[in-house]
């Protein structure tokens, strides 16, 4: 398991469109991808799970990847979240 913290900088946080883009992106990553906010954990491959975290702008999120190439894939997800725009 690999994990890293990232701050969501997108103006609307991880709501509808950005959350859907993230889910589509992580579906291409083998294994499990999770997001954690304030102790609540969500499956990043599920739009409903991601939306349930209520992630707004400037929120710190932990990205956790379990499976093949964990370190490389956690970096990819963190970079994707860092560059999200509406």
N, CA and C of each residue as an Amber inpcrd file, in Angstrom:
protein
   258
   0.8390000  -1.1760000   0.0000000   0.0000000   0.0000000   0.0000000
   0.8890000   1.2460000   0.0000000   0.5120000   2.2030000  -0.8370000
   1.2090000   3.4830000  -0.8950000   0.1840000   4.5770000  -0.6510000
   0.5900000   5.6270000   0.0650000  -0.3360000   6.7230000   0.2820000
   0.3870000   8.0560000   0.3020000  -0.3430000   9.0910000  -0.1190000
   0.1810000  10.4550000  -0.1390000  -0.9510000  11.4120000   0.1470000
  -0.5950000  12.5630000   0.7030000  -1.5800000  13.6160000   0.9490000
  -1.5630000  14.6030000  -0.2060000  -2.7440000  15.1500000  -0.4980000
  -2.8660000  16.1610000  -1.5450000  -3.9500000  17.1430000  -1.1020000
  -3.7770000  18.4040000  -1.4640000  -4.7940000  19.4160000  -1.1830000
  -5.5530000  19.6810000  -2.4720000  -6.8800000  19.5800000  -2.4040000
  -7.7310000  19.8070000  -3.5720000  -7.8080000  21.3120000  -3.8150000
  -7.3170000  21.7430000  -4.9720000  -7.2770000  23.1680000  -5.2970000
  -8.3880000  23.5920000  -6.2550000  -9.0940000  22.6360000  -6.8220000
 -10.1670000  22.9360000  -7.7640000 -11.2260000  23.8060000  -7.0810000
 -11.7280000  24.8130000  -7.7810000 -12.6930000  25.7760000  -7.2230000
 -13.9150000  25.1110000  -6.6110000 -14.4250000  24.0650000  -7.2420000
 -15.6380000  23.4110000  -6.7340000 -15.3300000  22.1350000  -5.9580000
 -14.0740000  21.9130000  -5.6530000 -13.6980000  20.6930000  -4.9420000
 -13.8970000  19.4780000  -5.8330000 -14.3150000  18.3790000  -5.2270000
 -14.5770000  17.1580000  -6.0040000 -16.0730000  16.9420000  -6.1220000
 -16.7480000  17.8750000  -6.7730000 -18.1720000  17.7370000  -7.0320000
 -18.3550000  17.2270000  -8.4550000 -19.5770000  16.9440000  -8.8140000
 -19.9930000  16.2880000 -10.0490000 -18.9490000  16.0830000 -11.1430000
 -18.6380000  17.1100000 -11.9260000 -17.7610000  16.9310000 -13.0880000
 -16.3410000  16.5110000 -12.6910000 -15.6820000  17.2150000 -11.7630000
 -14.3270000  16.7840000 -11.3900000 -14.2960000  15.3920000 -10.7520000
 -15.3210000  15.0670000  -9.9690000 -15.3780000  13.7360000  -9.3530000
 -15.5260000  12.6670000 -10.4210000 -16.3680000  12.9220000 -11.4250000
 -16.5560000  11.9610000 -12.5180000 -15.2580000  11.7800000 -13.3010000
 -14.5320000  12.8660000 -13.5270000 -13.2470000  12.7790000 -14.2450000
 -12.2510000  11.9510000 -13.4430000 -12.2130000  12.1500000 -12.1320000
 -11.3060000  11.3810000 -11.2710000 -11.6570000   9.8970000 -11.3110000
 -12.9310000   9.5810000 -11.1930000 -13.3710000   8.1750000 -11.2130000
 -12.9650000   7.5170000 -12.5290000 -13.1880000   8.1980000 -13.6560000
 -12.7950000   7.6460000 -14.9590000 -11.2860000   7.4140000 -15.0100000
 -10.5160000   8.3370000 -14.4610000  -9.0610000   8.2160000 -14.4690000
  -8.6020000   7.0140000 -13.6370000  -9.1160000   6.8720000 -12.4280000
  -8.6280000   5.8010000 -11.5520000  -9.1280000   4.4210000 -11.9620000
 -10.1730000   4.3520000 -12.7640000 -10.6450000   3.0370000 -13.2350000
  -9.5720000   2.3420000 -14.0720000  -8.6330000   3.1150000 -14.6360000
  -7.5420000   2.5380000 -15.4140000  -6.3790000   2.0560000 -14.5670000
  -6.4650000   2.2470000 -13.2690000  -5.3860000   1.8360000 -12.3630000
  -5.7610000   0.4950000 -11.7360000  -4.8610000  -0.4840000 -11.8470000
  -5.1710000  -1.7970000 -11.2650000  -5.1610000  -1.7380000  -9.7380000
  -5.9600000  -2.5850000  -9.1200000  -5.9940000  -2.6440000  -7.6540000
  -6.9880000  -1.6560000  -7.0660000  -6.8260000  -1.3760000  -5.7780000
  -7.7340000  -0.4930000  -5.0680000  -7.1760000   0.9190000  -5.0080000
  -8.0650000   1.8960000  -5.1640000  -7.6960000   3.2960000  -5.0000000
  -8.7180000   3.8990000  -4.0420000  -8.2150000   4.4580000  -2.9460000
  -9.0990000   5.0320000  -1.9420000  -8.7440000   6.4850000  -1.6830000
  -9.7570000   7.2410000  -1.2760000  -9.5630000   8.6150000  -0.8150000
 -10.0080000   8.6520000   0.6380000  -9.2770000   9.3910000   1.4550000
  -9.6690000   9.5290000   2.8530000  -9.7080000  11.0050000   3.2170000
 -10.8120000  11.4000000   3.8460000 -10.9750000  12.7730000   4.3250000
 -11.4910000  12.7020000   5.7510000 -10.7180000  13.2470000   6.6690000
 -11.1160000  13.3080000   8.0830000 -11.5830000  11.9570000   8.6160000
 -10.8590000  10.8960000   8.2670000 -11.1710000   9.5640000   8.7690000
 -12.2010000   8.7890000   7.9690000 -12.9070000   9.4550000   7.0420000
 -13.8760000   8.7670000   6.1840000 -13.1650000   8.2920000   4.9290000
 -13.3630000   7.0300000   4.5630000 -12.6840000   6.4430000   3.4100000
 -13.6940000   6.1510000   2.3080000 -13.2840000   6.4490000   1.0630000
 -14.1560000   6.2040000  -0.0890000 -13.3950000   5.4660000  -1.1780000
 -14.1080000   4.6080000  -1.8780000 -13.5630000   3.9290000  -3.0530000
 -13.5230000   4.9580000  -4.1850000 -12.3300000   5.2620000  -4.6790000
 -12.1780000   6.2940000  -5.7130000 -12.6820000   5.8360000  -7.0770000
 -13.0870000   4.5740000  -7.1960000 -13.6240000   4.0760000  -8.4550000
 -15.1500000   4.1520000  -8.4780000 -15.7360000   4.7430000  -7.4360000
 -17.1880000   4.8840000  -7.3250000 -17.5550000   6.3600000  -7.1840000
 -18.3170000   6.8810000  -8.1390000 -18.7080000   8.2930000  -8.1120000
 -19.4920000   8.6100000  -6.8410000 -20.3820000   7.7250000  -6.4270000
 -21.1890000   7.9730000  -5.2360000 -20.3310000   7.9900000  -3.9780000
 -19.3680000   7.1060000  -3.9320000 -18.4640000   7.0380000  -2.7930000
 -17.6210000   8.3160000  -2.6990000 -17.0820000   8.7720000  -3.8270000
 -16.2650000   9.9980000  -3.8590000 -17.1160000  11.2000000  -3.4540000
 -18.3120000  11.3090000  -4.0160000 -19.1970000  12.4350000  -3.7200000
 -19.6020000  12.4580000  -2.2400000 -19.7060000  11.2770000  -1.6260000
 -20.1450000  11.2010000  -0.2350000 -19.1520000  11.8500000   0.7340000
 -17.9090000  12.0210000   0.3000000 -16.9080000  12.6560000   1.1680000
 -17.1110000  14.1670000   1.2680000 -17.8150000  14.7600000   0.3010000
 -18.0540000  16.2020000   0.3360000 -16.7640000  17.0060000   0.3330000
 -15.8720000  16.7120000  -0.5940000 -14.5590000  17.3590000  -0.6410000
 -14.6710000  18.7250000  -1.3170000 -14.3310000  19.7710000  -0.5770000
 -14.3830000  21.1260000  -1.1110000 -12.9640000  21.6550000  -1.3520000
 -12.8880000  22.8550000  -1.9210000 -11.5850000  23.4650000  -2.2140000
 -10.7670000  23.6070000  -0.9300000  -9.4560000  23.4150000  -1.0710000
  -8.4860000  23.5250000   0.0270000  -8.6350000  22.4420000   1.0930000
  -9.2570000  21.3210000   0.7350000  -9.3930000  20.1870000   1.6450000
  -8.2240000  19.2340000   1.4290000  -7.6270000  18.7750000   2.5320000
  -6.5530000  17.7840000   2.4350000  -7.1710000  16.3920000   2.3590000
  -6.6860000  15.6210000   1.3890000  -7.1860000  14.2680000   1.1550000
  -5.9860000  13.3260000   1.1200000  -6.1530000  12.1370000   1.6760000
  -5.1320000  11.1010000   1.5720000  -5.5270000  10.1800000   0.4210000
  -4.5990000   9.9680000  -0.4940000  -4.8070000   9.0390000  -1.6110000
  -4.0610000   7.7620000  -1.2610000  -4.7600000   6.6320000  -1.3590000
  -4.1610000   5.3430000  -1.0090000  -4.3530000   4.3820000  -2.1720000
  -3.2600000   3.7400000  -2.6070000  -3.3230000   2.7680000  -3.7060000
  -2.7520000   1.4410000  -3.2240000  -3.4910000   0.3760000  -3.4890000
  -3.0430000  -0.9740000  -3.1600000  -3.0910000  -1.7970000  -4.4370000
  -1.9910000  -2.4250000  -4.8000000  -1.9490000  -3.2470000  -6.0160000
  -0.6450000  -3.0470000  -6.7550000  -0.6810000  -3.2800000  -8.0690000
   0.5210000  -3.1550000  -8.8950000   1.0400000  -1.7230000  -8.9260000
   2.3540000  -1.5680000  -8.9340000   3.0020000  -0.2610000  -9.0920000
   2.3850000   0.8040000  -8.1870000   2.2330000   0.4730000  -6.9100000
   1.5530000   1.3650000  -5.9670000   2.1440000   2.7680000  -5.9310000
   3.4680000   2.8590000  -5.7770000   4.1210000   4.1750000  -5.6490000
   3.8930000   5.0250000  -6.8970000   4.0890000   4.4140000  -8.0530000
   3.9120000   5.1220000  -9.3250000   2.4600000   5.5660000  -9.4950000
   1.5180000   4.6780000  -9.1620000   0.1050000   4.9870000  -9.3480000
  -0.4080000   6.0150000  -8.3480000   0.0810000   5.9910000  -7.1130000
  -0.3520000   6.9990000  -6.1470000   0.1250000   8.3810000  -6.6050000
   1.3170000   8.4520000  -7.1820000   1.8200000   9.7200000  -7.7280000
   0.9390000  10.2130000  -8.8730000   0.4960000   9.2990000  -9.7320000
  -0.3660000   9.6680000 -10.8690000  -1.6950000  10.2480000 -10.3820000
  -2.2800000   9.6200000  -9.3690000  -3.5690000  10.0780000  -8.8550000
  -3.4150000  11.4370000  -8.1660000  -2.3580000  11.6060000  -7.3820000
  -2.1030000  12.8920000  -6.7110000  -1.9170000  13.9940000  -7.7470000
  -1.1590000  13.7140000  -8.8010000  -0.9460000  14.7100000  -9.8610000
  -2.2690000  15.0470000 -10.5520000  -3.0940000  14.0450000 -10.8130000
  -4.3850000  14.2700000 -11.4470000  -5.2640000  15.1780000 -10.5860000
  -5.3400000  14.8970000  -9.3090000  -6.1550000  15.7080000  -8.4000000
  -5.6000000  17.1340000  -8.3200000  -4.2910000  17.2690000  -8.2720000
  -3.6640000  18.5990000  -8.1860000  -3.9800000  19.4610000  -9.3890000
  -4.1630000  18.8280000 -10.5530000  -4.3800000  19.5710000 -11.7960000
  -5.8420000  19.6340000 -12.2230000  -6.7560000  19.1700000 -11.3910000
  -8.1790000  19.1780000 -11.7540000  -8.7070000  20.5990000 -11.9110000
  -9.4940000  20.7810000 -12.9630000 -10.2260000  22.0360000 -13.1400000
 -11.6540000  21.6840000 -13.5250000 -12.5470000  22.6540000 -13.4110000
 -13.9570000  22.3780000 -13.7580000 -14.1460000  22.1010000 -15.2110000
